[in-house]
């Protein structure tokens, strides 16, 4: 078992030192220079916070290819969203997250071992311990929500042993309760001390709010598997102050550097294209015309009852995506106002968030071809709204292999905006909207929160609109009864289910105008146990999903695994998903049978070096997992 500890300890003290940009250079001192006994506990915590921002190597591999793929933030690569995995990617994240946890644990232990502290430090260091416990709880949740069982005594004993996900969550909730209660909000850091916390500057009141909000987040994780514990923990946490304003948001500035300060979406070669799931959620939601948001786009607008050009020989059919096989030769009339703040259109050079990965020159240079590679149709993607369908892969799909427009998504698709890709944003760890949506969900269940479900829901939407700078639309948005492409509206009291409607489209091969019946997803065949497309819980989670985009991709995935919300379309292809852990469950005909949890990824595999380091410990972890070590084994708290 000591081999597990060695694996978890990793580099030990050798990486502790200067933690990044110049603002912190006068704070941290390497223990290699002065000896471990002189290292201050806030230096350890500073490293735990800094390194957890993820350097470009691991961020691309875990955030983009795994979390954001599974959460359908990005449609690219058909990676984790169809059950594919890479042991090297998993190992990179495993090694780093355990390193961050090591430093958070060392911060706690350093305070416990300091016996001769007096004056200001005697008051400040106990707060550092509390902050480190909160941060460690967050990181443990990140780990266990990604892999599963975690050794709670890691870095504290010679022979750590794995604990179940249930035991891990008991510990997380207990730690957050005790640590948050122990914070002395009267203690203020010195100017130099404050530099060590890039989120809150070690402001005790804000850390206390974060602790309470996190406790609500993790209590809600148990809503399906242990509702009584979820309720009691949530209600207790809701009594305290929480993050409810943008001023209290825990967010850390990104910098254009090759280190952990770099943005998590900054690798220029990644597509980061709009997914089919995200598109269907945003289009039509809220009834706010694009022409109000961007009058200069008026000439490209298409009415909401128009689906676009249909190309049934170039897009797979076997999915429950209601907009499948269509290519939009323009922009839908109504798009959620946050949509054009998060994503940018091809060649939309006037947009503040425009990112040019090729669309300024290549937007009209790609075609749909036949089996011999001869051009069938050439399309101009300039100022069009098109997504990357879940599951499309040229090695699996004969139709995709002929679709040069889709395979050239940099030139032709809607992409994540420039501000997320150039390290100019702050990475959000917890926003006020999440507190409100958690309160809305809890109130909907009848839990005692001190606020109605509708008030909390609308406050969450308003908070999100404020964050994205589109508050001028929020009143009309909240009153809207317009459905998005999957049958959900915004108004909290509007719970009428959508009915199928007649829409227009054009045959992309013949240019003939056509009509068809647009069929919303069959509510009886969706994963969500409520079997509704427009009930109030669906609205809450839909709005939470949009608001969390793109930084909180893990939480977006967590909500889907927990509830089956919002609507995620079944991956489409014509062949088996060779090389995917989903292959035994997914068939080309699966979409006719309806959704089930086995069609959506559930976790990451443990990296192979864990088994190599200690087969006994690894075997215990898999025993506690309760299923094989693959992408499709659900975690304890997930719906299955």
C-alpha positions as CSV (number, residue, x, y, z in Angstrom):
1,X,0.0,0.0,0.0
2,X,2.9,2.4,0.4
3,X,3.2,2.4,-3.3
4,X,-0.1,4.1,-3.5
5,X,1.1,6.8,-1.2
6,X,4.2,7.2,-3.3
7,X,2.1,7.6,-6.3
8,X,-0.1,10.2,-4.6
9,X,2.8,12.0,-3.0
10,X,4.4,12.5,-6.5
11,X,7.0,15.2,-6.5
12,X,6.6,16.0,-2.8
13,X,8.1,19.3,-1.9
14,X,10.2,19.7,-5.1
15,X,7.6,21.8,-6.9
16,X,6.7,24.1,-4.1
17,X,8.1,27.5,-4.8
18,X,7.0,30.5,-6.8
19,X,3.4,30.0,-7.8
20,X,3.1,31.9,-11.0
21,X,2.7,35.5,-12.1
22,X,4.6,38.5,-10.7
23,X,1.9,39.4,-8.1
24,X,3.0,36.3,-6.2
25,X,6.7,36.4,-6.5
26,X,7.3,38.2,-3.2
27,X,5.1,35.8,-1.3
28,X,6.4,32.2,-1.8
29,X,9.7,30.9,-0.7
30,X,10.9,27.5,-1.7
31,X,11.4,25.0,1.1
32,X,14.4,23.7,-0.7
33,X,16.1,27.0,0.1
34,X,15.0,27.5,3.7
35,X,13.8,24.2,5.1
36,X,10.4,22.7,5.4
37,X,10.0,23.9,9.0
38,X,10.0,27.5,7.8
39,X,7.4,27.2,5.1
40,X,4.2,29.0,6.0
41,X,0.9,27.2,5.6
42,X,-0.5,29.8,3.3
43,X,2.3,29.0,0.8
44,X,1.1,25.4,0.6
45,X,-2.5,26.6,0.1
46,X,-1.4,29.1,-2.6
47,X,0.2,26.2,-4.5
48,X,-2.9,24.1,-4.2
49,X,-5.0,26.9,-5.6
50,X,-2.5,27.9,-8.3
51,X,-1.8,24.4,-9.7
52,X,-5.5,23.5,-9.7
53,X,-6.1,26.1,-12.4
54,X,-4.5,23.4,-14.7
55,X,-1.6,23.9,-17.0
56,X,-2.3,23.7,-20.8
57,X,-1.2,20.1,-20.9
58,X,-3.7,18.7,-18.5
59,X,-6.5,21.3,-19.1
60,X,-6.8,20.2,-22.7
61,X,-6.9,16.5,-21.8
62,X,-9.4,16.7,-19.0
63,X,-11.4,19.9,-19.5
64,X,-11.8,19.9,-23.3
65,X,-11.6,16.2,-24.3
66,X,-13.3,14.8,-21.2
67,X,-15.5,17.1,-19.1
68,X,-16.6,19.5,-21.8
69,X,-17.1,16.6,-24.2
70,X,-19.2,14.7,-21.8
71,X,-21.2,17.8,-20.8
72,X,-21.7,18.7,-24.5
73,X,-20.1,22.1,-24.1
74,X,-18.1,21.3,-27.2
75,X,-19.1,18.8,-29.9
76,X,-15.5,18.2,-31.0
77,X,-13.6,15.0,-31.4
78,X,-16.4,12.6,-30.4
79,X,-14.3,11.7,-27.4
80,X,-15.7,11.1,-23.9
81,X,-19.3,11.9,-25.2
82,X,-19.1,8.5,-27.0
83,X,-17.2,6.6,-24.4
84,X,-13.7,7.0,-25.8
85,X,-10.7,7.3,-23.4
86,X,-7.0,7.8,-23.3
87,X,-4.9,6.4,-20.5
88,X,-2.2,9.0,-20.9
89,X,-4.8,11.8,-20.5
90,X,-6.3,10.2,-17.4
91,X,-2.8,9.7,-15.9
92,X,-1.9,13.3,-16.5
93,X,-5.0,14.5,-14.6
94,X,-4.7,11.9,-11.9
95,X,-1.1,12.9,-11.2
96,X,-1.9,16.6,-11.0
97,X,-5.1,16.5,-9.0
98,X,-3.4,14.4,-6.3
99,X,-0.6,16.9,-6.3
100,X,-3.1,19.7,-5.6
101,X,-4.6,17.7,-2.9
102,X,-1.2,17.0,-1.4
103,X,-0.5,20.7,-1.0
104,X,-4.0,21.5,0.5
105,X,-3.4,18.7,3.0
106,X,0.1,20.0,3.9
107,X,-1.4,23.4,4.5
108,X,-3.8,21.9,7.1
109,X,-1.1,19.8,8.7
110,X,1.4,22.7,8.8
111,X,-1.1,24.8,10.9
112,X,-1.7,21.8,13.2
113,X,2.1,21.4,13.8
114,X,2.8,25.0,14.5
115,X,3.0,25.5,18.3
116,X,4.9,28.7,18.7
117,X,2.8,31.1,16.6
118,X,1.8,34.4,18.2
119,X,0.2,37.7,17.3
120,X,-1.5,38.1,14.0
121,X,-0.4,34.8,12.7
122,X,-2.0,33.0,15.6
123,X,-5.4,34.3,14.3
124,X,-4.7,34.1,10.6
125,X,-3.3,30.6,10.4
126,X,-6.4,28.9,11.8
127,X,-8.3,30.6,9.0
128,X,-5.8,29.3,6.5
129,X,-6.5,25.8,7.8
130,X,-10.2,26.4,7.3
131,X,-9.7,27.7,3.8
132,X,-7.4,24.8,3.0
133,X,-10.0,22.3,4.2
134,X,-12.7,24.0,2.0
135,X,-10.4,23.9,-1.0
136,X,-9.4,20.3,-0.3
137,X,-13.1,19.3,-0.1
138,X,-13.6,20.9,-3.5
139,X,-10.7,19.1,-5.0
140,X,-11.7,15.8,-3.5
141,X,-15.2,16.2,-5.0
142,X,-13.5,17.0,-8.4
143,X,-11.5,13.8,-8.1
144,X,-14.3,11.5,-7.0
145,X,-16.8,12.9,-9.5
146,X,-14.2,12.2,-12.2
147,X,-12.8,8.8,-11.1
148,X,-14.8,7.4,-8.2
149,X,-13.4,6.0,-4.9
150,X,-10.7,8.1,-3.2
151,X,-8.3,7.4,-0.3
152,X,-9.4,9.9,2.4
153,X,-6.3,9.3,4.4
154,X,-3.9,10.1,1.5
155,X,-0.8,12.1,2.6
156,X,-1.7,11.5,6.2
157,X,-0.7,7.9,6.8
158,X,1.9,5.5,5.3
159,X,-0.7,3.1,4.0
160,X,-3.7,5.0,2.7
161,X,-6.8,3.0,1.8
162,X,-9.5,3.8,-0.7
163,X,-13.0,4.9,0.5
164,X,-16.2,4.5,-1.4
165,X,-17.9,7.5,-3.1
166,X,-20.5,7.5,-0.4
167,X,-17.9,7.7,2.3
168,X,-16.1,10.3,0.4
169,X,-19.2,12.5,0.2
170,X,-19.8,12.1,3.9
171,X,-16.3,13.4,4.5
172,X,-16.7,16.3,2.1
173,X,-19.9,17.5,3.7
174,X,-18.5,17.1,7.2
175,X,-15.3,19.0,6.3
176,X,-17.2,21.8,4.7
177,X,-19.5,22.2,7.7
178,X,-16.7,22.2,10.3
179,X,-14.3,24.3,8.3
180,X,-16.9,27.0,7.4
181,X,-18.1,27.2,11.0
182,X,-14.5,27.6,12.2
183,X,-13.7,30.7,10.1
184,X,-13.1,33.9,12.1
185,X,-14.5,36.6,9.8
186,X,-12.9,39.4,12.0
187,X,-9.4,38.4,10.9
188,X,-8.0,40.3,7.9
189,X,-4.8,39.2,6.0
190,X,-1.9,41.5,5.5
191,X,-1.3,43.0,2.1
192,X,1.4,40.4,1.3
193,X,-0.7,37.5,2.7
194,X,-3.7,38.5,0.6
195,X,-1.6,38.1,-2.6
196,X,-1.5,34.4,-2.0
197,X,-5.1,33.9,-2.8
198,X,-5.9,35.0,-6.4
199,X,-9.6,34.5,-5.9
200,X,-10.6,36.1,-2.6
201,X,-7.4,37.6,-1.2
202,X,-8.0,35.4,1.8
203,X,-11.1,37.4,2.7
204,X,-12.6,35.4,5.5
205,X,-16.2,36.4,4.9
206,X,-16.0,35.4,1.2
207,X,-14.4,32.0,2.0
208,X,-17.2,31.4,4.5
209,X,-19.8,32.1,1.7
210,X,-17.9,29.7,-0.6
211,X,-17.9,27.0,2.0
212,X,-21.7,27.2,2.5
213,X,-22.4,27.4,-1.3
214,X,-20.1,24.4,-1.9
215,X,-21.9,22.4,0.8
216,X,-25.2,23.1,-0.9
217,X,-23.7,21.9,-4.2
218,X,-22.4,18.7,-2.8
219,X,-25.5,18.1,-0.6
220,X,-27.6,18.3,-3.8
221,X,-25.4,15.7,-5.4
222,X,-27.1,13.2,-3.1
223,X,-30.7,14.2,-4.1
224,X,-31.4,10.9,-6.0
225,X,-29.5,8.4,-3.9
226,X,-30.0,9.7,-0.3
227,X,-32.6,12.5,-0.4
228,X,-33.0,12.7,3.4
229,X,-29.3,13.4,3.9
230,X,-29.3,15.7,1.0
231,X,-32.2,17.7,2.5
232,X,-30.7,17.9,6.0
233,X,-27.3,19.0,4.8
234,X,-28.7,21.4,2.3
235,X,-31.1,23.1,4.7
236,X,-28.3,23.5,7.3
237,X,-25.9,25.0,4.8
238,X,-28.7,27.3,3.4
239,X,-29.0,29.0,6.8
240,X,-25.6,30.6,6.4
241,X,-24.4,33.4,4.1
242,X,-23.6,32.1,0.6
243,X,-22.4,33.4,-2.8
244,X,-25.2,35.5,-4.2
245,X,-23.5,38.4,-6.0
246,X,-20.9,38.7,-8.7
247,X,-18.7,40.4,-6.2
248,X,-18.6,37.2,-4.1
249,X,-17.9,34.9,-7.1
250,X,-14.9,32.7,-6.8
251,X,-13.1,33.3,-10.1
252,X,-9.4,33.5,-10.9
253,X,-7.8,35.6,-13.7
254,X,-6.2,33.6,-16.5
255,X,-2.9,34.7,-18.1
256,X,-1.3,34.0,-21.5
257,X,1.5,31.9,-20.1
258,X,2.5,28.2,-20.4
259,X,1.7,27.3,-16.8
260,X,-1.3,26.9,-14.6
261,X,-2.4,30.5,-15.1
262,X,-3.2,29.8,-18.7
263,X,-6.9,29.5,-19.7
264,X,-8.3,26.0,-19.8
265,X,-9.6,26.4,-23.4
266,X,-6.6,28.1,-24.9
267,X,-5.1,25.4,-27.2
268,X,-5.5,26.9,-30.6
269,X,-5.7,23.5,-32.4
270,X,-8.8,22.4,-30.5
271,X,-12.1,22.8,-32.4
272,X,-14.3,23.7,-29.4
273,X,-17.3,23.8,-31.7
274,X,-20.9,24.3,-30.7
275,X,-22.5,20.9,-30.0
276,X,-25.9,19.7,-31.2
277,X,-27.0,19.5,-27.6
278,X,-26.0,23.1,-26.8
279,X,-27.5,24.4,-30.0
280,X,-30.9,22.8,-29.4
281,X,-31.0,24.3,-25.9
282,X,-30.1,27.8,-27.0
283,X,-32.1,28.2,-30.2
284,X,-35.5,29.8,-29.6
285,X,-35.1,29.9,-25.8
286,X,-36.4,33.1,-24.4
287,X,-37.9,34.5,-27.6
288,X,-35.3,37.4,-27.9
289,X,-34.7,38.2,-31.6
290,X,-31.1,38.2,-32.7
291,X,-31.9,41.4,-34.5
292,X,-32.3,43.1,-31.1
293,X,-29.0,41.7,-30.0
294,X,-27.2,42.4,-33.2
295,X,-29.1,44.5,-35.7
296,X,-26.2,44.1,-38.2
297,X,-27.1,40.5,-38.6
298,X,-30.6,41.2,-39.9
299,X,-29.9,40.0,-43.5
300,X,-28.9,36.5,-42.3
301,X,-31.9,35.8,-40.1
302,X,-34.2,32.8,-40.8
303,X,-37.6,32.4,-39.2
304,X,-38.0,30.0,-36.3
305,X,-40.3,27.7,-38.4
306,X,-37.5,27.2,-40.9
307,X,-35.1,24.3,-40.3
308,X,-32.5,24.9,-43.1
309,X,-31.1,22.7,-45.8
310,X,-31.6,19.0,-45.4
311,X,-28.7,16.7,-46.3
312,X,-29.8,13.1,-45.4
313,X,-26.9,11.6,-47.3
314,X,-24.3,13.5,-45.4
315,X,-25.6,13.5,-41.8
316,X,-26.5,10.4,-39.8
317,X,-30.1,9.7,-39.1
318,X,-29.9,7.4,-36.1
319,X,-30.3,9.9,-33.2
320,X,-33.2,11.4,-31.3
321,X,-31.8,14.9,-32.1
322,X,-34.9,16.7,-33.5
323,X,-32.7,18.9,-35.7
324,X,-30.7,16.1,-37.2
325,X,-29.6,16.2,-40.9
326,X,-30.2,19.9,-41.3
327,X,-27.6,22.6,-42.1
328,X,-28.8,26.1,-41.3
329,X,-28.0,28.5,-44.2
330,X,-28.4,31.5,-41.9
331,X,-29.1,32.4,-38.3
332,X,-32.2,31.3,-36.3
333,X,-34.5,34.2,-35.5
334,X,-34.3,33.8,-31.8
335,X,-31.2,32.7,-29.8
336,X,-30.7,32.9,-26.1
337,X,-28.8,36.2,-25.6
338,X,-26.0,34.4,-23.9
339,X,-25.4,32.3,-27.0
340,X,-23.6,34.9,-29.0
341,X,-21.6,35.9,-25.9
342,X,-20.3,32.4,-25.4
343,X,-19.9,31.4,-29.0
344,X,-19.1,33.2,-32.3
345,X,-20.4,32.8,-35.8
346,X,-18.1,31.9,-38.8
347,X,-16.4,35.1,-40.2
348,X,-18.3,37.4,-37.8
349,X,-15.4,39.8,-37.7
350,X,-17.5,42.6,-36.1
351,X,-18.2,40.4,-33.0
352,X,-16.3,41.3,-29.9
353,X,-15.6,37.6,-29.3
354,X,-14.7,36.6,-32.9
355,X,-12.0,34.0,-33.1
356,X,-10.5,33.3,-36.5
357,X,-9.4,29.7,-36.9
358,X,-9.9,29.8,-40.6
359,X,-13.4,31.1,-41.3
360,X,-12.3,34.5,-42.6
361,X,-10.9,32.7,-45.7
362,X,-12.3,29.2,-45.6
363,X,-16.0,29.8,-44.8
364,X,-17.0,29.0,-48.5
365,X,-14.3,26.6,-49.5
366,X,-15.7,23.3,-48.4
367,X,-18.2,20.9,-50.0
368,X,-20.3,17.8,-49.6
369,X,-19.0,15.1,-51.8
370,X,-20.0,11.7,-53.2
371,X,-18.3,8.4,-52.6
372,X,-15.7,9.2,-55.3
373,X,-14.9,12.6,-53.8
374,X,-16.8,14.6,-56.4
375,X,-18.4,17.8,-55.3
376,X,-22.2,17.5,-54.7
377,X,-22.9,20.8,-53.0
378,X,-20.7,23.7,-52.0
379,X,-21.8,25.7,-49.0
380,X,-21.0,29.1,-47.7
381,X,-20.9,29.0,-43.9
382,X,-20.4,32.7,-43.4
383,X,-22.8,34.0,-40.7
384,X,-24.5,30.7,-40.2
385,X,-25.4,28.8,-37.0
386,X,-24.3,25.2,-37.3
387,X,-23.2,22.6,-34.7
388,X,-21.1,19.5,-34.5
389,X,-23.4,16.5,-34.0
390,X,-22.6,14.1,-31.1
391,X,-21.0,10.9,-32.3
392,X,-19.9,11.9,-35.8
393,X,-16.6,10.3,-36.7
394,X,-15.2,9.6,-40.2
395,X,-13.8,6.2,-39.2
396,X,-17.3,5.1,-38.1
397,X,-19.6,6.9,-40.5
398,X,-19.7,6.7,-44.3
399,X,-21.9,9.8,-44.4
400,X,-19.5,11.8,-42.3
401,X,-16.6,10.8,-44.5
402,X,-18.3,12.7,-47.4
403,X,-19.1,15.8,-45.3
404,X,-16.1,18.1,-45.8
405,X,-18.2,21.0,-44.4
406,X,-18.6,19.3,-41.1
407,X,-15.0,17.9,-40.9
408,X,-13.8,21.5,-41.5
409,X,-15.6,22.8,-38.5
410,X,-13.0,25.6,-37.9
411,X,-14.1,27.3,-41.1
412,X,-17.8,26.4,-41.0
413,X,-19.0,26.0,-37.4
414,X,-20.0,28.1,-34.4
415,X,-16.9,28.2,-32.1
416,X,-16.2,29.1,-28.5
417,X,-15.5,32.8,-28.4
418,X,-12.1,34.4,-28.3
419,X,-12.2,35.6,-24.7
420,X,-12.3,32.0,-23.6
421,X,-9.4,31.0,-25.8
422,X,-6.9,33.8,-25.2
423,X,-6.6,33.8,-21.4
424,X,-8.3,37.1,-21.0
425,X,-11.2,35.9,-18.7
426,X,-11.4,34.8,-15.1
427,X,-11.9,31.1,-14.7
428,X,-15.1,30.7,-12.7
429,X,-15.1,28.2,-9.8
430,X,-18.4,29.2,-8.2
431,X,-20.8,31.8,-9.5
432,X,-23.9,33.3,-7.7
433,X,-26.3,31.8,-10.3
434,X,-25.3,28.4,-9.1
435,X,-26.4,29.2,-5.5
436,X,-29.7,30.4,-6.8
437,X,-30.4,27.4,-9.0
438,X,-29.5,25.1,-6.2
439,X,-31.9,26.9,-3.9
440,X,-34.6,26.8,-6.7
441,X,-34.2,23.0,-7.0
442,X,-34.2,22.5,-3.3
443,X,-37.3,24.7,-2.9
444,X,-39.0,22.7,-5.7
445,X,-38.5,19.6,-3.6
446,X,-40.1,21.3,-0.6
447,X,-36.9,21.8,1.4
448,X,-36.7,24.7,3.8
449,X,-34.5,27.3,2.0
450,X,-36.1,30.7,2.9
451,X,-36.9,31.5,-0.7
452,X,-39.5,30.2,-3.2
453,X,-38.4,28.1,-6.2
454,X,-39.6,30.7,-8.7
455,X,-37.8,33.6,-6.9
456,X,-34.6,31.6,-6.7
457,X,-34.9,30.5,-10.3
458,X,-35.5,34.0,-11.6
459,X,-32.7,35.4,-9.5
460,X,-30.4,32.8,-11.0
461,X,-31.3,33.8,-14.5
462,X,-30.8,37.5,-13.6
463,X,-27.4,36.8,-12.1
464,X,-26.3,34.9,-15.2
465,X,-27.5,37.7,-17.5
466,X,-25.7,40.2,-15.4
467,X,-22.5,38.1,-15.7
468,X,-22.8,37.9,-19.5
469,X,-23.7,41.6,-19.8
470,X,-27.2,41.1,-21.3
471,X,-29.4,42.3,-18.5
472,X,-31.4,44.5,-20.8
473,X,-33.2,41.4,-22.1
474,X,-33.9,39.6,-18.9
475,X,-37.4,40.8,-18.1
476,X,-38.8,39.8,-21.5
477,X,-36.8,36.6,-21.4
478,X,-38.2,35.5,-18.0
479,X,-41.8,36.1,-19.3
480,X,-41.2,34.1,-22.5
481,X,-43.3,31.0,-23.3
482,X,-41.4,30.3,-26.6
483,X,-39.9,26.8,-26.8
484,X,-36.4,25.9,-27.7
485,X,-35.6,23.1,-30.1
486,X,-36.1,20.5,-27.4
487,X,-39.4,21.8,-26.0
488,X,-38.4,23.9,-23.0
489,X,-39.5,27.5,-22.3
490,X,-38.2,30.1,-19.8
491,X,-41.3,31.3,-17.9
492,X,-41.4,29.4,-14.6
493,X,-45.2,29.1,-14.5
494,X,-45.5,28.0,-18.2
495,X,-45.4,24.2,-18.0
496,X,-47.5,23.3,-21.0
497,X,-45.7,20.6,-22.9
498,X,-44.8,21.4,-26.5
499,X,-46.7,19.9,-29.5
500,X,-45.3,19.0,-32.8
501,X,-45.6,21.7,-35.5
502,X,-45.3,22.1,-39.2
503,X,-42.0,23.7,-40.3
504,X,-40.3,24.6,-43.6
505,X,-37.0,23.4,-45.1
506,X,-35.2,23.1,-48.4
507,X,-33.9,19.9,-49.9
508,X,-30.2,20.6,-50.0
509,X,-29.6,18.5,-53.1
510,X,-32.5,19.8,-55.3
511,X,-33.2,23.2,-53.7
512,X,-36.9,22.2,-53.6
513,X,-39.0,23.9,-50.8
514,X,-40.5,21.3,-48.5
515,X,-42.6,21.1,-45.3
516,X,-42.5,18.5,-42.5
517,X,-43.8,17.9,-39.0
518,X,-41.2,18.9,-36.5
519,X,-41.2,16.4,-33.7
520,X,-39.9,17.4,-30.3
521,X,-38.2,14.6,-28.3
522,X,-40.5,11.9,-27.1
523,X,-40.8,12.7,-23.4
524,X,-41.6,9.0,-22.7
525,X,-38.2,8.0,-24.1
526,X,-35.9,10.5,-22.4
527,X,-33.5,9.7,-19.5
528,X,-35.1,12.2,-17.1
529,X,-37.4,10.3,-14.8
530,X,-39.9,13.1,-14.8
531,X,-40.7,12.4,-18.4
532,X,-41.4,16.0,-19.2
533,X,-39.8,18.5,-21.5
534,X,-41.1,21.7,-19.9
535,X,-41.6,21.1,-16.2
536,X,-40.0,23.4,-13.6
537,X,-37.1,21.1,-12.7
538,X,-36.2,20.9,-16.4
539,X,-36.3,24.8,-16.6
540,X,-34.0,25.1,-13.5
541,X,-31.4,22.7,-14.8
542,X,-31.5,24.1,-18.3
543,X,-30.8,27.6,-17.1
544,X,-28.1,26.3,-14.7
545,X,-26.5,24.4,-17.6
546,X,-26.3,27.6,-19.8
547,X,-25.1,29.7,-16.9
548,X,-22.3,27.3,-16.1
549,X,-20.9,27.3,-19.6
550,X,-18.1,26.8,-20.3
551,X,-15.9,26.8,-17.1
552,X,-18.1,24.6,-14.9
553,X,-18.3,21.8,-17.4
554,X,-17.7,19.2,-14.7
555,X,-20.8,20.4,-12.8
556,X,-22.8,20.4,-16.1
557,X,-21.9,16.8,-16.6
558,X,-22.6,16.0,-12.9
559,X,-26.2,17.3,-13.2
560,X,-26.8,15.2,-16.3
561,X,-25.5,12.1,-14.6
562,X,-27.6,12.9,-11.6
563,X,-30.9,13.8,-13.3
564,X,-30.7,13.2,-17.0
565,X,-31.2,16.9,-17.5
566,X,-31.1,18.9,-19.7
567,X,-31.9,16.9,-22.9
568,X,-28.8,15.3,-24.4
569,X,-29.3,13.7,-27.8
570,X,-28.2,10.1,-28.4
571,X,-24.9,10.0,-30.4
572,X,-25.5,9.2,-34.1
573,X,-23.5,7.0,-36.4
574,X,-24.0,4.1,-38.8
575,X,-21.5,1.6,-37.3
576,X,-20.5,0.3,-33.9
577,X,-18.4,2.7,-31.8
578,X,-15.2,0.7,-32.2
579,X,-12.7,1.4,-29.4
580,X,-15.2,3.0,-27.2
581,X,-16.4,1.8,-23.8
582,X,-20.0,2.6,-25.0
583,X,-19.6,0.0,-27.8
584,X,-21.3,-2.9,-26.0
585,X,-24.4,-0.8,-25.2
586,X,-24.8,1.5,-28.2
587,X,-26.2,0.2,-31.5
588,X,-27.2,2.0,-34.7
589,X,-30.8,1.3,-33.7
590,X,-30.5,2.5,-30.1
591,X,-32.2,5.8,-30.8
592,X,-35.5,4.0,-31.6
593,X,-35.6,2.4,-28.2
594,X,-35.1,5.5,-26.1
595,X,-32.5,6.9,-23.8
596,X,-30.8,5.1,-21.0
597,X,-27.8,5.8,-18.8
598,X,-25.6,3.3,-20.7
599,X,-25.6,5.7,-23.7
600,X,-23.8,8.5,-21.8
601,X,-20.4,8.4,-20.2
602,X,-20.3,8.0,-16.4
603,X,-16.7,8.5,-15.3
604,X,-13.0,8.3,-16.3
605,X,-11.0,5.1,-16.0
606,X,-8.3,5.1,-13.3
607,X,-4.9,5.4,-15.0
608,X,-3.0,2.2,-15.5
609,X,-0.1,3.4,-13.3
610,X,-2.4,3.1,-10.3
611,X,-2.8,-0.6,-10.8
612,X,0.9,-0.9,-11.6
613,X,1.8,0.9,-8.4
614,X,-0.4,-1.2,-6.1
615,X,-2.6,-3.9,-7.5
616,X,-4.2,-4.6,-4.1
617,X,-5.2,-1.0,-3.6
618,X,-6.5,-0.7,-7.1
619,X,-8.5,-3.9,-6.7
620,X,-10.1,-2.3,-3.5
621,X,-11.0,0.8,-5.5
622,X,-12.7,-1.2,-8.2
623,X,-14.5,-3.2,-5.5
624,X,-15.9,0.0,-4.0
625,X,-16.7,1.3,-7.5
626,X,-19.1,-1.6,-7.9
627,X,-18.4,-2.3,-11.5
628,X,-15.7,-2.6,-14.1
629,X,-13.1,0.1,-14.4
630,X,-14.5,1.6,-17.6
631,X,-16.1,4.8,-18.7
632,X,-19.7,3.4,-18.4
633,X,-19.7,2.3,-14.8
634,X,-21.9,4.8,-12.9
635,X,-20.9,6.5,-9.7
636,X,-22.9,6.0,-6.5
637,X,-24.8,9.2,-6.7
638,X,-25.7,9.0,-10.5
639,X,-29.0,7.9,-12.0
640,X,-28.9,4.3,-13.3
